């Protein structure tokens, strides 16, 4: 059998996914790179009145008003530390397939590393945390556990209604 024939009959290797790795305190988390629109340095934000404490504010970016949440404050109730490695990450937020995607900013600590791995390496961890549906599958490696953040599950209906009007789209 020729090499070409062998390659045609071979099962293609599974494609590895790229993730941005960040920390909340000592815990590691990951965002899938395909959900990330842009990684920015931390920027000044305008506060949003009567928003939950974990809503960090809003800023103007390329003609759009972008709401920003502090993932550390949302997850564990403590704001992200102002480090040189703290980033403002723009993600494509689309809570339902029929809803147009919008930018949502996330303040992430130590967002400087990436990971390329098989999606199947992330496994269910056996908890049904209804208050934090965005906390997804878990991957174990030599350093410990890393949890995948589900971008589209970050906001409740009430907060989504506060942060996104029907006129603002990307």
C-alpha positions as CSV (number, residue, x, y, z in Angstrom):
1,X,0.0,0.0,0.0
2,X,1.4,3.4,-0.9
3,X,1.8,6.2,1.7
4,X,-1.0,8.2,0.0
5,X,-3.4,5.2,0.3
6,X,-2.4,4.7,3.9
7,X,-3.0,8.3,4.7
8,X,-6.4,8.3,3.0
9,X,-7.6,5.3,5.0
10,X,-6.2,6.6,8.3
11,X,-8.4,8.2,10.8
12,X,-7.4,11.9,11.2
13,X,-5.8,12.8,14.5
14,X,-8.1,14.7,16.9
15,X,-7.5,18.4,16.7
16,X,-6.3,20.0,19.9
17,X,-8.1,23.1,21.3
18,X,-6.3,26.2,22.5
19,X,-7.2,27.7,25.9
20,X,-6.2,30.9,27.7
21,X,-5.2,29.9,31.3
22,X,-5.7,32.3,34.1
23,X,-6.0,32.3,37.9
24,X,-8.5,33.3,40.5
25,X,-6.4,33.3,43.7
26,X,-4.5,30.0,43.6
27,X,-7.0,28.2,41.4
28,X,-6.5,27.8,37.6
29,X,-9.2,28.3,35.1
30,X,-9.4,28.2,31.3
31,X,-11.2,30.0,28.5
32,X,-11.4,28.5,25.0
33,X,-9.5,30.7,22.6
34,X,-12.3,30.5,20.0
35,X,-14.5,32.5,22.4
36,X,-11.9,35.3,22.9
37,X,-12.1,38.3,20.6
38,X,-9.2,40.3,22.0
39,X,-6.8,40.4,25.1
40,X,-6.3,44.0,26.4
41,X,-4.4,45.5,29.3
42,X,-6.5,46.5,32.2
43,X,-8.3,49.8,31.3
44,X,-10.2,52.4,33.3
45,X,-13.9,51.6,33.5
46,X,-17.0,53.7,34.2
47,X,-19.0,52.1,37.0
48,X,-22.6,51.0,36.4
49,X,-25.0,52.2,39.1
50,X,-27.1,49.5,40.8
51,X,-25.2,46.7,39.2
52,X,-23.9,43.7,41.2
53,X,-20.5,44.2,42.9
54,X,-18.8,41.9,40.4
55,X,-19.9,44.1,37.4
56,X,-16.7,46.1,37.1
57,X,-18.1,48.8,34.7
58,X,-18.2,49.7,31.1
59,X,-15.8,51.1,28.5
60,X,-15.9,52.2,24.9
61,X,-14.1,50.0,22.4
62,X,-14.2,50.4,18.6
63,X,-17.5,52.3,18.7
64,X,-19.2,49.9,21.1
65,X,-19.9,50.1,24.8
66,X,-18.6,47.0,26.4
67,X,-19.7,45.8,29.9
68,X,-17.0,44.2,32.0
69,X,-17.3,41.7,34.8
70,X,-14.6,40.8,37.4
71,X,-14.5,37.0,37.2
72,X,-12.7,36.8,40.6
73,X,-15.4,38.9,42.3
74,X,-18.2,36.9,40.6
75,X,-16.7,33.5,41.5
76,X,-15.3,34.0,45.0
77,X,-16.4,37.5,46.1
78,X,-13.0,39.1,46.0
79,X,-12.0,41.5,43.2
80,X,-9.1,40.7,41.0
81,X,-5.8,42.0,42.1
82,X,-4.2,44.8,40.1
83,X,-1.2,42.9,38.8
84,X,0.8,43.5,35.6
85,X,-0.6,40.1,34.5
86,X,-4.2,41.1,35.1
87,X,-5.9,41.5,31.7
88,X,-9.2,42.7,30.3
89,X,-10.3,39.9,27.9
90,X,-13.0,40.5,25.4
91,X,-15.2,37.5,24.7
92,X,-17.9,36.8,22.3
93,X,-20.9,36.4,24.5
94,X,-23.9,34.7,22.9
95,X,-26.3,33.2,25.6
96,X,-28.6,31.6,23.0
97,X,-27.8,30.5,19.4
98,X,-30.5,32.8,18.0
99,X,-29.2,35.9,19.9
100,X,-26.5,37.9,18.1
101,X,-23.1,37.7,19.8
102,X,-21.9,40.7,21.8
103,X,-18.7,41.7,23.4
104,X,-18.3,41.1,27.2
105,X,-15.2,42.1,29.0
106,X,-13.7,39.8,31.7
107,X,-11.1,40.9,34.2
108,X,-8.8,38.0,34.6
109,X,-5.7,37.6,36.9
110,X,-2.5,36.1,35.6
111,X,-3.9,35.7,32.1
112,X,-0.6,35.1,30.4
113,X,-0.4,31.3,29.6
114,X,-2.0,29.1,27.0
115,X,-2.7,25.4,26.9
116,X,-3.3,23.2,23.9
117,X,-5.0,20.0,24.7
118,X,-7.7,17.6,23.6
119,X,-11.2,18.7,24.6
120,X,-11.9,15.3,26.0
121,X,-9.2,15.9,28.7
122,X,-11.8,18.1,30.5
123,X,-14.2,15.9,32.5
124,X,-17.3,16.5,34.6
125,X,-16.5,17.0,38.3
126,X,-19.7,15.6,39.8
127,X,-21.2,18.8,41.2
128,X,-24.4,20.7,40.0
129,X,-23.5,24.2,41.1
130,X,-26.7,26.0,40.1
131,X,-25.4,29.3,41.3
132,X,-22.3,29.1,39.1
133,X,-23.4,27.3,35.9
134,X,-20.4,28.9,34.1
135,X,-18.0,26.6,36.1
136,X,-17.6,23.8,33.6
137,X,-15.6,20.7,33.1
138,X,-12.3,20.1,34.9
139,X,-8.9,18.9,33.6
140,X,-6.2,17.3,35.8
141,X,-2.5,17.6,35.2
142,X,0.7,17.6,37.1
143,X,0.0,21.0,38.6
144,X,-3.5,20.1,39.8
145,X,-7.0,20.9,38.6
146,X,-8.0,23.5,36.0
147,X,-11.7,24.4,35.3
148,X,-13.2,25.4,32.0
149,X,-15.3,28.6,32.2
150,X,-18.5,28.6,30.1
151,X,-18.6,32.1,28.7
152,X,-22.3,32.0,27.6
153,X,-23.4,30.9,31.1
154,X,-21.7,33.8,32.9
155,X,-24.7,36.2,33.3
156,X,-28.1,35.6,34.8
157,X,-31.2,36.9,32.9
158,X,-31.5,40.0,35.2
159,X,-27.8,41.0,34.8
160,X,-27.9,40.4,31.0
161,X,-30.9,42.7,30.7
162,X,-29.0,45.4,32.7
163,X,-25.8,45.1,30.7
164,X,-27.1,44.7,27.2
165,X,-29.8,46.8,25.5
166,X,-31.2,45.6,22.2
167,X,-29.5,48.5,20.3
168,X,-25.9,47.6,21.2
169,X,-24.4,44.8,19.0
170,X,-21.0,44.0,17.8
